[in-house]
Amino acid sequence: MTPFRLSMATIVGVILIASFASHARTAPKVVTDRSIGTVRSGSSMLDPRSGHSATLLPDGTVLIAGGMRRNQDFYHSAEIFDPAKNKFQRVGDMALARVGPVAVLLTSGKVLILGGWVGHETTDEVEEYDPATKKFILAGKMTAKRARPSATLLDNGDVLIAGGADSDGAGGVATAELYHPATRVFEALPSMRDGRVAHTATLLSDGRVLIVGGRGAKVNAGAEVYDPRTKKFVATGNLNVERYKHTAALLPDGRVLVAGGSDAHDWNGTTNSAEIYDPATQKFTTTSPLSEARFKLPDEAVLLSSGLVLVAGGAKHAELFDAQTGRFSVAGGELSAPWHYMSETRLRDGRVLLAGGYANNDQATAQTWMYVP
């Protein structure tokens, strides 16, 4: 066992250090519906990864960067998935080997990679990946060290960076900042109302950003909204269930789905509950639950062209939420294990690439799957 603090692992959950066999649960029986799509096995990545980033590039390929093979075995490496060839290929290495970074596709077509853990510490270092050169370059430092913050591309091209694990991994921070890509300047903002890590940040239809849940000193049931006009965070309605390590997605009608996650009991506190935030009323309303409790999910669930929302990871099956019926249905096929902190990326042809993750130990997988509508 390495000297990682248990508090860091409990709060962030990207790098849990102990064996999780004692937490294994009997999988519930689920009824699948192949009419809403199927999960199929895909090509393997070049490296097993969990806690990595995955970004759809302008040419339709997917950049997979960083992550870990196992605890303290972090990656500099990156690879590209080409859907046309169904293959992964190596690209230039990052300057830092990091796990738990976040990535944002900028309006320039470059990819911003920021934060994460480097060894035993969080980092403030930022890199940019240029698809033209297939190389990473250092692009400055944030105003604070952060691992697993949220990073949201705003309508004006700036990036809102909020929360994340602090410099010693003791909890989520409340600080926030803006990144201005044109000048590579980081601008400190007024803080959020609460410290948060493993929260979600969803760009609303009106350009504001909804921040939900997460953990600071404790797991948070609160939510707040960032307004780019005032550059301030304002409290909004509370969740019906406190949660972190959950997922969220903007629905076609402008509401926000929030699903899964865990409470302060972490592995023993996973939930299948789901709720919907309505910006018009500023309230969260409980909706039908997931078929399986799941956490350590990708921050953003995938909105499909059909209007359904795909939720995958943390359980062996993928589920789709229908906002019109308010219900989840389980897609056909299944993953080989309940992979946690996998990535999910919607491709141009409507399929969704599900890649990597780790199950009930700290060993990552190189496996990928494809959700086919």
N, C-alpha and C positions, 0 to 999 in steps of 0.2 A: 504494500500500500504506500502510495506516495504522500508527501506531507501537505496535500491540499486540505484546506479547512473544510470541515463538514458543513459549516454554515454556507459556504459558497455553493457547494453541491446541492444543498437543500433549497437554496434560494433560486438558483438558476437552472439546475437540473440538466445542463448540457453535458456535464462531466461528473456523473455519479460514480463514486470510487469503489463502492462495495459491490459484491454480487447481489443481484436482485432475485435470485431463485426463490427466496422465502416469500417474495411478493407475488409470485406467479399465481394466476387465477384461472379457474376453469372457464374456457371461452363460452359465452352464452350462445344458445342456438339462435341463428338468425335466418330469416327467409329472404332469399335474394331475388332480384328482378332484372333479368338480362335485357329487358326491353328498354331500360334506362342506361344501358352500357355495361361494359365488362372490363375487368382488370386482367391484363395478360402479362406474362413474364417478358422482359426486354433484354437488351444487350447489357453486359456488365460494364461498369466504369473501369478505368485503368487502376484506380485505387479504392479500397474500402473507405467510406467517409460517413461521418455524422457531424452535425453542428456546422455544416458547410453553407455556402450561399449558392443560389442558382438564379441566373438572370437570362431572360429571353433577349437576344441581341437583335438589332434591326434587320439582319439578313436571315433571321429565322432559326439560327443555331442557339444553343444554350451554353452559357459560361458557368461552369462548376468550379468553385474556388475555396481553398482552405478546408477547415474541418479537422477531424482527427481519425486515426486508425483505432486508437485506444487511449486511455488516460496518459497524458504527457507525451504522446506520439502525435504531434501536430504537423500539419502540412503547409509547406510553401507552395506546393504544386497546384496547378489548375489544369482543367481539361475542357474541351468543347465537344458537345454532342451535336451531331449533324443528323437531323431527322430524315433527310433524303437518303443518306447512306446507312442510317441506323448504326452509327459507329461513334466512338469517342476517340479524340486525338489530343495529344499533349500540346499545351501552349506555354508561354513564358511563366516563370515562377514569380510569386509575390515576393516583396522585399522581406516580409515577416511571415513566419509560420504562425497561423492564428486559428483559433476555434471560437465559434460564437460571434463571427462578424456579421454585419448586415451589408447588403448591396443594393444600390439604386441605379437604374438606367437613367442617365442624364439626357436632356434634350439634344445634346451634341452627339449622342450615340455612344459616348464613353460610359464606363461603369465605375461608380464610386464604391469603394470597399472601405469600411470604417469599423473601428473598435474590435472587440473580441479579447480573448485571453492570449497572451504570449508567454509561454511558460506558466509561472505561478501568478502573474500579474495581469491586470487589465491594461489596455493601451489606448493612447490618444492618437496614434499614427493613422494616417489616411493614405490610401493608394487609389490611383485611377488605372483602369484597364482600357487600352486603346485597341479596338478591333482591327484597325488598319495595320498596326505594327505587331499585334498579338503580344504586347508587352505591358507590364505594370510599371508605373513610376510613382514614387512618393509624392504626395500632393498636399503636404502640410500637416498640422496637428489640430485636433479639436480643442476646445477650451477646457475639456475635462477628459479623464480616462473613463472609458465606458465599455462594457461588454453586454451584448444583446440589448442595445437600445432599440428604439423604433426609429426608422428613417423614412420619411414620406416626401415624395416629389410633389411640390405645390404647383398650382396652375401657372405661376410666374416663372417656373424653372428652378427656384430655390429649393433646398432640402431642409425640412424640419427634422431635427435630431433631438430626441427626448428620452430622458431616463437612462436606464441601464444599470448593471452592477457597478459599484464604485471601485475605487483604486485598490482596496484590500479585500474585495469580495464579500463585505459584511452586509450588504443590503442594496436596495435600489435607490438611486438618487432622484431628486426632484428637478435638477437643473436641466436646461434645454438651450439649444442654439440653432442658428440658421447657417447653412453653408451656401455661399454665393459662388457658383461654378465659374462665372466669367472672371472673377478676381481671385478665386481660391481663398477667400476670406471667410473665417468663421466668426459669427456675431453672437455674443452671449445674449440670451433672452431672459425676461422675468421667469422665475421658476414655476413649475407646475405646483399645484396645491399639495400633492403627495409624491413621495418617492416611489418609483416604480421600476421593476424589471420583470421580464416575461409578461408584459402587457401587450395590448394591440393598439394600433393606430390606423384609422380608416379615413381616407379622404372622402368627405361628403360631397354631394352634388353641388353645393353652393361654395365650395372651395375651402371650407373649414375642415378641421381634423378632429375626429372623435378618438379620445384616449380612454381605454377601458381596462379596469382591473390591474393585475400585476401585484408585485410584492415590494413593500418597503420594509418598515419594521414588522409588518404583518401582511397577510393576504388582504387585498383591497377589494371592497365591493363598490367603490366610488368610480365615477367617470367625470371627465372634463373635456371641454372643447377648446381647441386653439383657433383663434381668429387672426388670419394673416393681415387684416386691415389694422388691428390694434396691437398685434404682436403680443397678445396676452392669452392666458388660459382662464377659462371660466367654468365653475362647477356646473354639472348637469345632473340628471337623474341617477339614482343608485341602482346597481344590479340587484336582482332578486336573490342571486347566489354569488357569494364572493368567489373569485376564481383568478388563477394565473396559469401560464403555460397553455392557454386556450387558443382559439382561432376566431377570426371575424371576417366578414365580407359585406361589401355594399350590395344591396339588392337592387333589382331593376327599378323599383318604385322609390328609391332614395332612402329606404330604411336600412338598418344594419343588423345582420345576423351575428350573434355571439354564441359560441358553442363549445362544450367540453371544458377541459382544464382540471384543476385540482384546488383543494383548499390547503390549509396549513399542514395537513397530514401527508401531503405529497403523494407518494405511491399508494398509500392507503386511503387517500381522499379524492380519487378521481371521480369525475361526474359525467353523466350522460345528458345533463340538463342543457337547455338552449333557451335563449330569449332574444327579443327583437327591440332595438332602439328606434324610436320615431323622433326625428328632429323637430317635427311640428309640435309635439307635446312634451318633448324632452323627458320621456319616460321609457322604461324598459318593461316589456310585457312577456311573460312566460309563453313559450310555444311548445309544441310536441317535442319530446326528447329524442336524442340519438338512439339508435338501436344498441350501441355499445358505449360504455364509459371509456373515455380516452383523454390523454393529455400529452404534453411535450409535442405539440402540433406545429406545423408551419404557421407563422403569424397571420398570413392571409390565405383564407380558403379561396378556391378558384371559382369565379363566376364564368359559366359556360355560355355559349351563344344562345342556347335554348332558354336561358334565364334560370336554370337550375344551378345550385351551388354545390361543388364537390368538396367533401371533407375527407381527408385520408391521413393515415399515420396514427400511431398509438393503439391500434387494433388491427386485426387481420383483414377486415373488410373496408371498402370505401362506401361512403354514403352520400346521397344527394338530397338537398333540401329544395322543396318546391314552395316558393313564397305564396302561391295562390291557394294551396291546400294547407300550408303551415305544417307539413309533415316531411320526415326523412324516409327515404327508401334505400335499400342496400343493393349496390350494383353486383352483377355477376362476377365470378372469379374471386381470388383472394391473394393477399401477400403471403410470404412464407413464414412470417412471424409478425408480432405487433411492433413494427419498427418505429422508434421514437426519434424526433428531430430529423426526419427525412425531409426532402424538399419536394415541392410539387409545382410544375411549371406548365402553363397552358401553351401549346404550340399553335402555329398559324393555322394548321389544318383542323383544329378543334380537339385533338387528342391532348392528354395531359401526361407529362413525364413525371413519374414518382421515383425518386432516387435516394439510395443509401439509408442511413439511420442506424440505430442500435436497438437491440431487444433487451432482454433482462440480464445483461452484463454490459461491460463497457467496450465490447468488441464491435466495431462497425462492419457493415456489409458493403460490398461493391455492387450488389444486385440493383437492378432497376425494374420497374414495371410500367406499363402503358395503360392508362384508362382510355378506352375507345368508346365514344358515345354510341 
